[in-house]
């Protein structure tokens, strides 16, 4: 996982990470990076819809004052099946 960066979401599912310096000048960062949900809280009523191995592409949503913001769109979760 040497090329990985980890972050924890807030209550709205948003997170911020600092990219390693060697990624700052990467052309087409959208093609080089992806987001993957690794773990949900143990007490969560949700589970991953497509499993923990699913990765989601990123898309540039804004670039201002030297900061780039990317989004993955929606990552769907579903409620645990209960009887």
KEGU-854239 format. One line per field, with one value per residue: chain; residue number from 0; x, z, y of N, C-alpha, C in turn; residue in one letter. Coordinates in Angstrom, 1 decimal. Example, Ala and Ser with C-alpha at 12.3 -4.5 7.8 and 13.67 -1.06 7.14 Angstrom:
<rs>
cadena	[A	A] .
num	[0	1] .
n.east	[13.2	12.8] .
n.up	[7.8	7.1] .
n.north	[-5.7	-2.2] .
ca.east	[12.3	13.7] .
ca.up	[7.8	7.1] .
ca.north	[-4.5	-1.1] .
c.east	[13.2	12.9] .
c.up	[7.8	7.9] .
c.north	[-3.3	0.0] .
residuo	[A	S] .
</rs>
This chain:
<rs>
cadena	[A	A	A	A	A	A	A	A	A	A	A	A	A	A	A	A	A	A	A	A	A	A	A	A	A	A	A	A	A	A	A	A	A	A	A	A	A	A	A	A	A	A	A	A	A	A	A	A	A	A	A	A	A	A	A	A	A	A	A	A	A	A	A	A	A	A	A	A	A	A	A	A	A	A	A	A	A	A	A	A	A	A	A] .
num	[0	1	2	3	4	5	6	7	8	9	10	11	12	13	14	15	16	17	18	19	20	21	22	23	24	25	26	27	28	29	30	31	32	33	34	35	36	37	38	39	40	41	42	43	44	45	46	47	48	49	50	51	52	53	54	55	56	57	58	59	60	61	62	63	64	65	66	67	68	69	70	71	72	73	74	75	76	77	78	79	80	81	82] .
n.east	[0.8	2.0	1.5	-0.7	-3.2	-4.8	-8.0	-10.5	-14.0	-16.3	-19.4	-21.0	-20.0	-17.8	-14.3	-10.9	-7.7	-4.2	-2.2	0.6	3.8	4.9	2.8	1.6	2.1	1.1	-0.1	-3.5	-4.7	-7.0	-7.1	-5.1	-5.7	-8.0	-10.8	-11.5	-13.7	-12.7	-13.4	-16.3	-17.9	-18.2	-20.7	-22.4	-25.4	-25.3	-23.9	-21.4	-22.4	-21.2	-19.1	-15.9	-13.8	-14.4	-13.6	-13.7	-13.8	-12.3	-13.2	-12.4	-13.7	-13.4	-11.0	-9.0	-7.1	-4.7	-5.6	-7.0	-10.1	-11.7	-14.2	-16.1	-18.6	-21.6	-21.2	-22.6	-24.3	-25.9	-28.6	-28.2	-29.4	-32.2	-34.3] .
n.up	[0.0	-0.6	-2.3	-1.4	0.2	3.1	4.5	6.7	6.8	7.4	9.2	7.0	5.0	3.7	3.0	3.5	2.0	2.0	-0.8	-1.7	-2.4	-4.9	-6.5	-7.1	-9.6	-11.4	-14.6	-15.7	-13.3	-12.6	-14.0	-12.8	-10.1	-7.6	-5.5	-2.6	-0.4	2.6	5.2	7.3	10.2	13.0	14.3	12.3	10.4	7.8	4.9	2.4	-0.9	-3.2	-2.2	-0.5	-2.3	-4.4	-6.5	-7.0	-9.5	-9.8	-10.3	-11.5	-9.7	-9.0	-9.2	-7.5	-6.4	-6.2	-5.1	-5.7	-6.2	-6.0	-6.8	-6.2	-6.9	-6.1	-3.6	-3.1	-0.4	1.4	3.5	6.1	5.6	7.3	9.2] .
n.north	[-1.2	1.2	3.3	4.5	6.6	7.5	8.4	9.6	9.8	12.5	13.1	13.6	12.2	13.3	13.8	14.8	14.7	14.8	14.9	13.0	14.6	13.8	13.3	15.7	16.9	15.2	14.5	14.2	13.2	12.1	9.7	8.2	7.9	6.5	6.0	4.0	2.4	1.2	0.3	0.1	1.5	-0.7	-0.7	0.1	0.4	-0.2	-1.7	-2.4	-2.0	-3.1	-4.5	-4.5	-4.4	-2.8	-0.1	3.5	5.9	9.2	12.6	15.8	18.6	21.2	23.9	26.0	28.7	27.2	24.8	21.7	20.1	17.1	14.7	11.7	11.2	9.4	6.9	3.9	2.5	-0.1	-1.1	-3.5	-6.8	-7.7	-9.9] .
ca.east	[0.0	3.0	1.0	-2.1	-3.4	-6.0	-8.7	-11.8	-15.1	-17.1	-20.8	-21.7	-19.3	-16.8	-13.0	-9.8	-6.4	-3.0	-1.5	2.1	4.3	5.2	1.5	1.1	2.3	0.6	-1.2	-4.6	-4.7	-8.3	-6.8	-4.1	-6.2	-9.3	-11.3	-12.1	-14.1	-12.0	-14.1	-17.4	-17.9	-18.8	-22.1	-23.1	-26.5	-25.1	-22.8	-21.0	-23.3	-20.5	-18.0	-14.7	-12.8	-14.8	-13.0	-14.5	-13.0	-12.5	-13.5	-12.1	-14.9	-13.0	-9.6	-9.0	-6.0	-3.7	-6.3	-7.9	-11.1	-12.2	-15.4	-16.3	-20.0	-22.2	-20.8	-23.8	-24.3	-27.3	-28.9	-28.0	-30.6	-32.7	-35.5] .
ca.up	[0.0	-0.6	-3.1	-0.8	1.2	3.8	5.2	7.4	6.4	8.5	9.3	5.7	4.0	3.0	3.6	2.9	2.1	1.4	-1.8	-1.6	-3.3	-6.2	-7.2	-7.4	-11.0	-12.3	-15.5	-15.7	-12.0	-12.6	-14.5	-11.9	-8.7	-7.3	-4.1	-2.2	1.0	3.2	6.4	7.9	11.6	13.4	14.6	11.2	9.9	6.4	4.4	1.1	-1.9	-4.1	-1.5	-0.2	-3.4	-5.5	-6.4	-7.7	-10.2	-9.3	-11.3	-11.0	-9.6	-9.0	-9.0	-7.1	-5.4	-6.0	-4.5	-6.6	-5.5	-6.8	-6.3	-6.8	-7.0	-5.0	-3.3	-2.5	0.7	1.6	4.9	6.4	5.5	8.6	9.1] .
ca.north	[0.0	2.3	4.3	4.8	7.7	7.2	9.5	9.2	10.7	13.1	12.6	13.7	11.3	14.1	13.7	15.6	14.0	15.5	14.0	13.0	15.6	13.3	13.2	17.0	17.3	14.1	14.8	13.3	12.6	11.3	8.3	7.6	7.7	6.0	6.0	2.8	2.3	0.1	-0.2	0.8	1.3	-1.9	-0.5	0.7	-0.4	-0.3	-2.5	-1.9	-2.6	-3.9	-5.1	-3.6	-4.3	-1.9	1.3	4.5	6.9	10.5	13.6	17.2	19.4	22.6	24.2	27.4	29.1	26.1	23.6	21.0	19.3	15.9	14.0	10.3	10.9	8.6	5.5	3.4	1.6	-0.6	-1.6	-5.0	-7.6	-8.2	-10.7] .
c.east	[0.9	2.4	-0.4	-2.0	-4.7	-6.7	-10.0	-12.8	-15.7	-18.5	-21.6	-21.0	-18.2	-15.4	-12.0	-8.5	-5.4	-2.3	0.0	2.6	4.5	4.0	1.0	1.1	1.8	-0.4	-2.3	-4.7	-6.0	-8.1	-5.9	-4.6	-7.6	-9.6	-11.9	-12.5	-13.5	-12.8	-15.2	-17.3	-18.6	-20.2	-22.9	-24.3	-26.4	-23.9	-22.5	-21.8	-22.5	-19.2	-16.8	-13.7	-13.2	-14.1	-13.8	-13.6	-13.2	-12.6	-13.1	-13.4	-14.6	-11.5	-9.5	-7.8	-5.0	-4.3	-7.2	-8.9	-11.7	-13.4	-15.4	-17.8	-20.5	-21.5	-22.0	-23.6	-25.8	-27.4	-28.7	-29.4	-31.0	-34.0	-36.5] .
c.up	[0.0	-1.3	-2.6	0.2	1.8	4.5	5.8	7.1	7.6	8.4	7.9	4.6	3.3	3.7	2.8	3.1	1.5	0.4	-1.5	-2.7	-4.7	-7.1	-7.7	-8.9	-12.0	-13.3	-15.5	-14.4	-11.9	-13.1	-13.6	-10.5	-8.7	-5.8	-3.8	-0.8	1.5	4.4	6.8	9.4	12.0	13.7	13.5	10.8	8.4	6.1	3.0	0.1	-2.8	-3.5	-1.4	-1.3	-4.5	-5.4	-7.3	-8.3	-9.6	-10.5	-10.7	-10.9	-9.5	-8.8	-8.8	-6.2	-5.2	-5.4	-5.6	-5.8	-6.4	-6.1	-6.9	-7.2	-5.9	-4.8	-2.5	-1.4	0.8	3.0	5.0	6.2	6.9	8.4	10.1] .
c.north	[1.3	3.5	4.7	5.9	7.4	8.4	8.9	10.3	11.4	12.6	12.7	12.9	12.1	13.8	14.5	14.8	15.0	14.5	14.1	13.9	15.1	13.1	14.6	17.4	16.2	14.6	13.8	12.5	11.7	9.9	7.5	7.3	7.2	6.0	4.6	2.8	1.0	-0.6	0.7	0.6	0.0	-1.8	0.1	-0.2	-0.7	-1.3	-2.0	-2.7	-3.5	-4.5	-4.2	-3.5	-3.3	-0.5	2.2	5.6	8.3	11.5	15.0	18.0	20.9	22.7	25.7	27.7	28.0	24.8	23.0	20.1	18.3	15.3	12.6	10.2	10.1	7.2	4.9	2.4	1.0	-1.1	-3.1	-5.6	-8.0	-8.9	-10.2] .
residuo	[X	X	X	X	X	X	X	X	X	X	X	X	X	X	X	X	X	X	X	X	X	X	X	X	X	X	X	X	X	X	X	X	X	X	X	X	X	X	X	X	X	X	X	X	X	X	X	X	X	X	X	X	X	X	X	X	X	X	X	X	X	X	X	X	X	X	X	X	X	X	X	X	X	X	X	X	X	X	X	X	X	X	X] .
</rs>
